[in-house]
Amino acid sequence: MNTDEPIKNPCHLYRHFGKSGNLLYVGISMSVLNRIVQHERNSKWFSNLGHITIQEFESRLLAEKAERIVIKTEKPPYNIVYKDIGKQRISKTKQRREQEMREKYAPFYNALAVIDEKIAMAKLRATRQ
């Protein structure tokens, strides 16, 4: 057995979006429905929730890697883990480039989110039957 391979045990990365469509929070969980209930009880941003997307990964390790990337690139305001500590000055040019990249790839990410949401809902319906 190769110890470098991740153990296969499905884990989900979920994104919470606000009513206006802005990303609020990103997380991972082996039991995403239980985690959503916890957020409902304990998170001040949950009252602004518009929709949630869910993406499945083969293992927690892969989901953690994806979570780090999403938090660093999409910068959800209510995530604390993996955010850069301390404020850094960002040049106007760099801010403009980052905004251009977000706008350029937004249709792609939005399409993926819709597909992920449809898959998650189909799986949820299948588990209820």
Summary of the structure (lengths in Angstrom):
residues: 129
radius of gyration: 16.1
end to end distance: 36.5
largest distance: 53.3
contacts: 308
relative contact order: 0.16
helix: 51%
strand: 19%
